[in-house]
């Protein structure tokens, strides 16, 4: 076996085999005497990618995720000899490490394994242990490789000879656990148009910088009038918050943003009750209340905090109070009024909401309910130039002052504080010097753009809200089509036990093959303020939906995350989830997804119940969302 391993290594060094290993269309499998295994999963030809407008600045990645199996293991020499001397040499085997290499374009990728102490094992048991194969991941500064390794012991090295980090790749079972670790699902039995919502998160940063919040508020007639004489109506809120430069701002939004908005809405609705000509507030008044809640909170985070710490002159207080101001966060908040069936989406930043609605054809249509707000969005560029005339670098390379990508955000005080305040904070506590391009702040605002949509619960509308990590990977149409595909699978019982939690499933399914979604006239990245899914280009993703996507999850949000990371391509999904922070950030962002299902077939129990089959198991007691 040692001889076979040496022969395979020599063969791999021949030009013909090197060409074969690099090829996408060819596979090489040595005979059964050879412990090395070479198999090409997927290789993308190197090509230049033009920088996309309104996209983040990409590193010049040279390969695709999980691009090829480029190395194999070597066998432990465990064969017996007829001579007594040979028998003595294996009677007390010790830990043994070997490595073999296959030449790649960027150097050598090694496959490392160790065989642990095996005293007392028979020859057959030793060979069985050596024949077991696993996968490893090689992480370079701008490249990612996978490799097959032999043996059952731990990896012997954490870097290969080319300086790449070596990791043992997660198994599909481990991937499933990681994907479902933060999923939640709730059955809404309020009978007011919402029947269920699912949420899921997957970190890339450590700690995760995304956050989310959900709240259902029962509003009595003394605050908001009702049309049918009922004693109360519901205000339902869902929010996703995409933090950057830290997690503190998004955490602050999770804690208080809904409360700030609900307080302003309460005043607006109560004011309308006192006016006999109104009864209900106007649409513009409701929009203004939502905007006021956003702006008030941001003023507290940025300006009130600065005033406070400059008065108290305490570094401990400053470190705590200024944290949400120095980091930043986008915010996407949906507000559904069950009386009017109107859904308002307030967007600050580049998170996105998309409506899925059944068309006459039986397929779904995707309608964006928000516009990505970055330094490359045409409307935002025009606003900034209007507010800061004569400043050439107010936006550069799709970023504010060449630095911050979202043009609207909470926190990000260095783009909002006056130059005087920035200098005082720096002198008294900490912070960076103002950018030389910062002349007339503020450049960034937390005021959202609000859209209003009349929801059709009877037609089974649904809304997907997600941070930009999802939209970097999937188009609006793919996201809506994937939820439609998931709904059909639930109706057919794929991966879902038939129980009462399926009572909300009505009128959402059809018999179409592939993704059941209508093509959009405005493709993502070519209009409508929507950016293209840049990760598909980075990873070299190709193929039709039938070949790419899969239904394996009971939670719709988890289903979207799985398919965003590769779907049917198990090796890609495993590779992307194996990567630890900060390496993972080169290939994917934090992911937070919420899917809200509307309908009139709720159970009407008046409760909001946790859907256990689509939620991660928690040891602590469940806290009600109502």
C-alpha positions in Angstrom: 0.0 0.0 0.0 2.9 2.3 0.7 4.2 1.6 -2.8 0.8 2.3 -4.3 0.6 5.6 -2.5 4.1 6.6 -3.8 3.1 5.6 -7.4 -0.1 7.7 -7.2 1.9 10.7 -5.9 4.4 10.3 -8.8 1.5 10.0 -11.3 -0.1 13.1 -9.9 3.1 15.1 -10.7 2.9 14.2 -14.4 1.7 17.0 -16.7 -1.1 14.9 -18.1 -2.7 14.3 -14.7 -2.2 17.8 -13.6 -4.2 18.9 -16.6 -6.8 16.3 -15.8 -7.2 17.4 -12.2 -7.7 21.0 -13.2 -10.4 20.1 -15.7 -14.0 20.5 -14.8 -15.3 17.8 -17.1 -12.9 15.0 -16.3 -12.6 12.7 -13.3 -9.7 10.5 -12.3 -10.2 7.6 -10.0 -7.1 5.4 -9.3 -7.5 1.7 -8.8 -8.6 0.1 -5.6 -5.0 -0.3 -4.4 -4.5 3.4 -4.3 -5.6 5.3 -1.3 -5.6 8.7 -3.1 -8.8 9.9 -4.6 -9.1 12.7 -7.1 -12.5 13.9 -8.3 -13.5 17.3 -9.7 -16.7 18.6 -8.1 -16.9 22.0 -9.9 -14.3 24.3 -11.3 -14.9 27.7 -12.8 -12.6 29.1 -15.4 -10.9 32.2 -14.3 -12.4 35.3 -15.8 -12.4 38.9 -15.0 -15.6 40.3 -13.4 -16.4 43.9 -14.1 -17.2 45.8 -10.8 -20.9 46.0 -10.3 -22.6 49.4 -9.7 -24.2 49.5 -6.3 -22.3 46.5 -5.1 -19.7 46.1 -2.4 -16.1 46.1 -3.5 -15.2 42.5 -4.3 -11.8 41.0 -3.8 -10.4 39.5 -7.1 -11.4 36.0 -6.3 -9.8 33.5 -8.6 -11.8 30.3 -8.0 -15.3 29.1 -7.0 -16.4 27.9 -3.7 -15.6 24.2 -3.1 -14.0 24.2 -6.6 -12.2 20.9 -6.9 -10.9 18.0 -4.9 -7.2 18.7 -5.2 -5.6 16.3 -2.8 -5.9 13.0 -1.1 -4.6 11.1 1.9 -1.9 8.4 2.2 -2.3 5.0 3.7 -0.8 3.9 7.1 1.7 1.2 6.4 -0.1 -1.7 8.1 0.6 -4.7 6.0 2.1 -7.8 7.5 5.3 -9.6 6.3 6.3 -13.2 6.5 9.5 -12.3 8.4 9.5 -12.0 12.1 11.2 -8.7 11.9 8.3 -7.3 9.9 5.8 -8.6 12.3 7.6 -7.0 15.2 7.5 -3.6 13.4 3.7 -3.5 13.4 3.0 -5.2 16.7 2.8 -1.9 18.4 1.7 0.7 15.9 2.1 4.4 16.8 0.4 7.6 15.6 1.5 8.1 12.0 1.1 11.1 9.8 1.7 11.4 6.1 0.7 13.9 3.4 0.5 13.8 -0.3 0.1 16.7 -2.7 -1.5 17.3 -6.1 -0.1 20.4 -7.9 -2.6 23.2 -8.4 -2.4 26.5 -10.2 -1.8 28.4 -6.9 0.7 26.0 -5.4 0.2 22.8 -3.4 -2.8 21.9 -1.4 -2.0 19.2 1.2 -4.3 16.6 2.7 -3.4 15.8 6.3 -4.7 13.2 8.6 -3.5 11.3 11.6 -4.1 7.7 12.6 -4.5 7.6 16.4 -3.2 4.9 18.6 -4.4 1.6 17.3 -2.8 -1.0 19.6 -4.8 -4.1 19.7 -6.6 -3.6 16.4 -6.5 -6.3 13.8 -5.2 -5.8 10.3 -8.8 -5.7 8.9 -9.8 -3.0 11.5 -6.7 -1.0 10.7 -7.4 -1.1 6.9 -11.1 -0.2 7.6 -10.0 2.9 9.6 -7.6 3.9 6.9 -10.2 3.5 4.1 -12.7 5.9 5.8 -12.7 9.2 4.0 -13.7 12.7 5.0 -13.4 16.1 3.4 -11.1 19.0 4.3 -11.2 22.7 3.3 -8.2 24.8 2.3 -8.7 28.5 2.8 -6.4 31.0 1.2 -6.5 34.8 1.1 -8.5 34.7 -2.2 -9.3 31.1 -2.8 -11.1 28.1 -1.4 -10.3 24.4 -2.1 -11.7 21.2 -0.8 -9.9 17.9 -0.5 -10.6 14.2 0.3 -8.8 12.9 3.4 -8.3 9.3 4.5 -8.4 8.0 8.0 -10.4 8.7 11.1 -8.0 10.7 13.2 -7.9 14.4 13.6 -6.1 16.7 11.1 -2.5 16.9 12.0 -1.9 20.5 10.8 -4.0 23.6 10.7 -2.1 25.1 7.7 -0.7 23.5 4.6 2.8 24.2 3.1 1.3 27.0 1.0 0.1 28.8 4.1 -3.6 28.0 3.6 -5.7 27.2 6.6 -6.8 23.6 6.8 -10.2 22.7 8.2 -12.2 19.5 8.4 -15.4 20.1 6.4 -18.7 19.8 8.2 -20.9 16.8 7.4 -24.4 17.4 6.0 -25.8 16.5 9.4 -23.7 19.1 11.1 -24.7 21.6 8.5 -28.4 20.9 9.1 -27.9 21.5 12.8 -26.1 24.8 12.2 -28.7 26.1 9.7 -31.6 25.3 12.1 -29.9 26.5 15.3 -31.6 29.9 15.3 -34.8 29.2 13.4 -38.2 30.2 14.9 -41.8 29.8 13.7 -45.1 31.0 15.1 -48.7 30.1 14.3 -50.8 33.3 14.6 -54.3 32.4 15.6 -55.6 36.0 15.8 -57.8 35.6 12.8 -56.8 39.0 11.5 -55.0 38.2 8.3 -51.7 36.8 9.4 -51.5 33.0 9.9 -47.8 32.3 10.4 -44.3 33.8 10.3 -40.9 32.1 10.2 -37.5 33.6 11.1 -33.9 32.3 10.8 -30.4 33.7 11.2 -27.0 32.5 10.2 -23.9 34.3 11.5 -20.8 35.1 9.5 -19.3 37.7 11.8 -18.5 36.7 15.3 -20.6 37.9 17.1 -23.3 38.3 14.5 -24.0 41.9 13.6 -27.6 41.3 12.4 -30.6 41.3 14.7 -34.4 41.1 14.4 -37.6 41.8 16.4 -41.3 40.9 16.1 -44.2 42.2 18.1 -48.0 42.0 18.0 -49.8 44.8 19.8 -53.5 44.5 20.7 -54.9 48.0 20.2 -58.2 48.9 22.0 -60.9 51.2 20.5 -59.8 54.0 22.8 -56.6 54.3 20.8 -57.6 53.2 17.2 -61.1 53.1 15.9 -62.4 49.9 14.3 -64.9 49.7 11.4 -66.9 46.5 12.4 -67.5 47.3 16.0 -64.9 44.9 17.4 -63.3 45.9 20.7 -59.8 46.0 19.3 -57.5 45.6 16.3 -53.9 44.4 16.0 -50.8 46.2 15.0 -48.2 43.7 13.9 -44.5 44.6 13.6 -41.6 42.7 12.1 -38.1 44.1 11.9 -34.7 43.0 10.6 -31.6 45.0 11.4 -28.3 44.7 9.5 -25.5 46.0 11.7 -22.0 47.1 10.6 -18.8 48.0 12.4 -20.2 46.1 15.4 -23.4 44.6 16.8 -24.4 47.3 19.3 -26.6 49.5 17.1 -28.6 46.6 15.7 -29.1 45.3 19.3 -30.4 48.7 20.3 -32.9 48.7 17.5 -34.1 45.2 18.5 -34.7 46.5 22.0 -36.5 49.8 21.3 -37.3 50.7 17.6 -40.8 49.1 17.6 -41.6 50.8 20.8 -40.6 54.2 19.5 -42.7 53.7 16.3 -45.7 52.3 18.2 -45.6 55.4 20.5 -45.8 57.8 17.6 -48.5 55.7 15.9 -50.5 55.8 19.1 -50.4 59.6 19.3 -51.4 59.8 15.6 -54.4 57.4 15.9 -55.6 59.0 19.1 -55.4 62.4 17.5 -57.6 61.2 14.6 -60.2 59.9 17.1 -60.6 63.4 18.6 -61.3 64.8 15.1 -64.9 64.0 14.0 -64.0 64.6 10.4 -61.3 62.0 10.4 -61.9 58.9 12.7 -58.9 57.3 11.1 -55.5 59.0 10.4 -54.6 59.8 6.8 -52.0 57.7 5.0 -49.5 60.5 5.0 -50.0 61.0 8.8 -49.2 57.3 9.5 -46.1 57.5 7.3 -45.0 60.6 9.1 -45.4 58.9 12.5 -43.2 56.0 11.4 -40.6 58.3 10.1 -40.7 60.4 13.4 -40.1 57.2 15.4 -37.1 56.4 13.4 -35.6 59.8 13.5 -36.2 60.3 17.2 -34.5 57.1 18.1 -31.5 57.9 15.9 -31.2 61.4 17.5 -31.1 59.7 20.9 -28.5 57.2 19.8 -26.2 59.8 18.1 -26.7 63.3 19.4 -28.2 62.8 22.9 -25.5 60.3 23.7 -22.8 62.6 22.6 -24.2 65.5 24.7 -24.4 63.2 27.7 -20.9 61.9 27.7 -19.4 65.4 27.1 -21.2 66.5 30.3 -20.4 63.5 32.6 -16.7 63.2 31.5 -16.5 59.5 32.3 -14.7 57.1 30.0 -16.7 54.2 31.4 -20.0 55.9 30.6 -18.7 57.0 27.2 -17.7 53.5 26.3 -21.2 52.2 27.1 -23.3 55.0 25.8 -21.4 55.8 22.6 -21.1 52.2 21.4 -24.4 52.3 19.4 -23.4 55.7 17.9 -20.0 54.6 16.7 -21.2 51.4 15.0 -24.2 51.5 12.7 -27.2 49.5 11.4 -29.7 49.4 8.6 -33.3 48.9 9.6 -36.3 47.3 7.7 -39.6 47.5 9.6 -43.0 46.2 8.5 -46.2 47.5 10.1 -49.4 45.7 9.4 -52.8 47.2 10.5 -55.3 44.4 10.7 -58.2 46.9 10.3 -57.1 48.3 7.0 -55.1 45.3 5.8 -52.4 47.8 4.8 -48.8 46.8 5.1 -46.3 49.6 5.5 -42.6 48.9 4.9 -40.1 51.4 6.3 -36.6 51.0 4.9 -33.5 52.7 6.2 -30.5 51.2 4.4 -30.1 48.2 2.0 -32.2 45.4 3.6 -35.1 44.5 1.4 -38.7 43.4 1.5 -40.4 41.5 -1.4 -44.1 40.6 -1.7 -45.1 37.3 -3.2 -48.6 37.3 -4.8 -50.4 34.6 -6.8 -51.0 35.7 -10.5 -53.8 34.6 -12.7 -51.4 32.0 -14.3 -51.2 30.2 -10.9 -47.5 31.3 -10.5 -46.2 33.8 -8.1 -45.2 37.4 -8.8 -42.4 39.2 -7.0 -42.8 42.8 -6.1 -40.1 44.8 -4.3 -41.6 46.8 -1.3 -38.4 48.7 -0.7 -35.4 50.2 -2.6 -31.8 49.5 -1.7 -30.4 52.8 -0.3 -26.7 53.0 -1.0 -24.2 55.5 -2.4 -24.8 53.9 -5.8 -28.6 54.2 -5.9 -29.5 56.9 -8.4 -32.2 58.5 -6.2 -29.8 58.6 -3.2 -27.0 60.0 -5.2 -29.2 62.8 -6.4 -30.4 63.5 -2.9 -26.9 63.7 -1.5 -25.7 66.0 -4.3 -28.7 68.2 -3.7 -28.0 68.4 0.0 -24.2 68.9 -0.4 -23.7 70.9 -3.6 -20.1 71.2 -4.9 -18.8 68.2 -2.9 -17.2 66.0 -5.5 -16.7 63.0 -3.2 -20.0 63.0 -1.4 -20.3 59.6 -3.1 -17.4 57.6 -4.5 -17.4 54.0 -5.7 -20.9 53.6 -4.5 -20.0 54.7 -0.9 -20.7 57.8 1.1 -17.4 59.9 1.1 -15.9 56.7 -0.3 -16.4 54.8 3.0 -19.9 53.8 4.1 -22.1 51.9 1.6 -25.6 52.5 3.0 -26.7 56.1 2.5 -29.3 55.7 5.3 -28.6 54.1 8.6 -28.9 54.4 12.4 -25.7 55.3 14.3 -22.7 55.9 12.1 -22.0 59.1 14.0 -18.9 60.0 12.1 -21.1 60.8 9.2 -23.6 62.8 11.3 -21.7 64.6 14.1 -20.5 68.1 13.4 -16.8 68.5 13.0 -16.6 70.3 16.3 -18.3 67.4 18.1 -16.1 64.8 16.5 -13.0 66.7 17.6 -14.3 67.0 21.2 -15.1 63.3 21.4 -11.7 62.4 20.0 -9.9 64.7 22.4 -11.9 63.6 25.5 -12.4 59.9 24.9 -11.6 58.0 21.7 -12.5 58.0 18.0 -10.9 58.7 14.7 -10.2 62.0 13.0 -12.9 63.2 10.7 -12.4 62.3 7.1 -10.8 65.1 5.1 -13.8 64.8 2.8 -16.2 65.4 5.6 -17.2 69.1 5.2 -20.9 69.6 5.8 -22.3 66.7 7.9 -24.7 65.0 8.3 -24.3 62.9 5.2 -26.3 59.9 6.4 -29.9 59.9 7.7 -32.0 57.4 9.6 -35.2 58.7 8.0 -36.8 55.8 6.2 -38.6 55.6 2.9 -42.1 54.2 3.6 -44.2 52.2 1.1 -47.8 51.1 1.5 -49.3 47.9 0.1 -52.9 46.6 0.4 -52.4 43.0 1.4 -54.8 40.3 0.0 -55.0 37.7 2.8 -57.7 35.8 0.8 -55.1 35.1 -2.0 -52.4 33.9 0.4 -49.9 36.8 0.0 -46.6 36.5 1.7 -43.7 38.9 2.4 -40.0 38.1 2.7 -37.8 40.5 4.7 -34.1 40.0 4.8 -30.8 41.7 5.3 -28.6 42.2 2.3 -26.8 39.0 2.9 -29.7 37.1 1.2 -30.1 39.5 -1.7 -26.4 39.1 -2.5 -27.1 35.5 -3.3 -30.6 35.3 -4.7 -32.8 37.5 -7.0 -36.3 38.7 -5.9 -37.9 36.2 -8.3 -35.8 33.3 -7.0 -36.7 34.1 -3.4 -40.4 34.3 -4.1 -40.2 31.2 -6.3 -38.4 29.3 -3.5 -41.1 30.2 -1.0 -43.7 29.1 -3.6 -41.8 25.8 -4.0 -41.6 25.3 -0.3 -45.4 25.9 0.1 -46.1 23.2 -2.5 -43.7 20.8 -0.7 -45.6 21.4 2.6 -48.9 20.6 1.0 -47.5 17.4 -0.4 -46.0 16.5 3.0 -42.4 16.7 2.0 -40.4 17.0 5.2 -43.5 18.0 7.2 -45.6 15.8 9.4 -49.3 16.2 8.9 -50.6 17.9 12.0 -52.7 20.8 13.0 -49.9 23.3 12.3 -50.7 22.8 8.6 -54.1 24.3 9.0 -52.8 27.6 7.7 -51.9 26.1 4.3 -54.7 27.0 1.9 -54.7 28.1 -1.7 -50.9 28.5 -2.0 -49.9 25.6 -4.2 -49.9 24.5 -7.8 -48.5 21.7 -9.9 -45.8 23.6 -11.7 -42.3 22.2 -12.2 -39.3 24.3 -11.2 -39.8 27.6 -9.4 -43.4 28.7 -9.7 -42.7 32.4 -10.3 -43.3 34.8 -13.1 -40.3 36.4 -14.8 -39.9 40.1 -14.0 -39.6 42.8 -16.6 -37.0 44.6 -14.4 -34.3 42.1 -13.7 -32.4 42.6 -10.4 -29.5 45.1 -10.8 -31.0 46.6 -14.0 -33.7 48.8 -12.6 -36.0 49.5 -9.7 -33.2 50.3 -7.3 -32.3 46.6 -6.8 -28.8 45.4 -6.7 -27.7 42.2 -8.5 -26.9 39.0 -6.5 -23.2 39.5 -6.7 -22.3 36.2 -4.9 -23.6 34.2 -7.8 -21.0 35.8 -9.9 -18.3 35.4 -7.2 -19.1 31.7 -6.9 -19.7 31.1 -10.6 -23.2 29.8 -9.9 -24.9 28.4 -13.0 -27.8 26.0 -13.8 -31.5 26.1 -13.8 -33.6 26.1 -10.6 -34.3 22.4 -10.8 -30.6 21.7 -10.7 -29.8 24.2 -7.9 -32.6 24.3 -5.4 -33.9 21.8 -2.9 -36.7 21.5 -0.2 -35.4 20.0 3.1 -36.6 22.3 5.8 -39.8 22.9 7.7 -39.0 26.5 8.3 -39.4 28.8 5.2 -36.7 31.2 6.3 -34.2 28.3 6.8 -35.2 27.0 3.4 -34.2 30.3 1.8 -30.9 30.4 3.6 -30.0 26.8 2.6 -30.7 27.5 -1.1 -28.9 30.8 -1.0 -25.8 28.9 0.1 -26.0 26.3 -2.6 -29.1 24.2 -2.2 -28.6 20.9 -4.0 -24.8 21.5 -4.1 -24.1 19.9 -0.8 -20.4 20.5 -1.0 -20.8 24.2 -1.5 -23.2 24.4 1.4 -20.9 22.4 3.7 -17.9 24.5 2.6 -19.6 27.9 3.2 -20.8 26.8 6.7 -17.5 25.2 7.6 -15.6 28.6 7.2 -15.2 30.3 10.6 -15.1 34.0 11.1 -13.4 36.1 9.8 -12.7 33.8 6.7 -16.4 33.3 6.1 -16.9 37.1 5.6 -15.0 36.9 2.3 -17.7 34.6 0.9 -20.9 35.5 2.7 -22.5 38.0 5.1 -24.6 37.6 8.2 -28.0 36.3 7.1 -31.4 37.2 8.8 -34.6 36.2 7.0 -38.3 36.6 8.0 -41.2 35.2 6.0 -44.7 36.4 6.8 -47.7 34.4 5.5 -51.1 36.2 5.2 -54.4 34.4 5.0 -57.9 34.1 6.4 -57.7 30.4 7.5 -56.1 31.0 10.9 -57.4 29.0 13.8 -58.9 32.0 15.5 -57.8 30.9 19.0 -56.6 34.4 19.8 -53.1 33.2 20.6 -49.7 33.3 19.0 -48.2 29.8 19.4 -44.7 28.6 18.8 -44.5 26.1 15.9 -42.2 23.6 17.4 -41.6 21.5 14.3 -40.1 24.5 12.5 -38.3 26.0 15.5 -35.0 25.3 17.2 -35.3 23.5 20.5 -34.7 25.7 23.6 -34.2 24.6 27.1 -35.6 27.8 28.6 -39.3 28.6 28.8 -40.8 30.1 25.7 -41.7 33.8 26.0 -44.9 34.8 24.2 -44.6 37.3 21.3 -48.1 38.8 21.9 
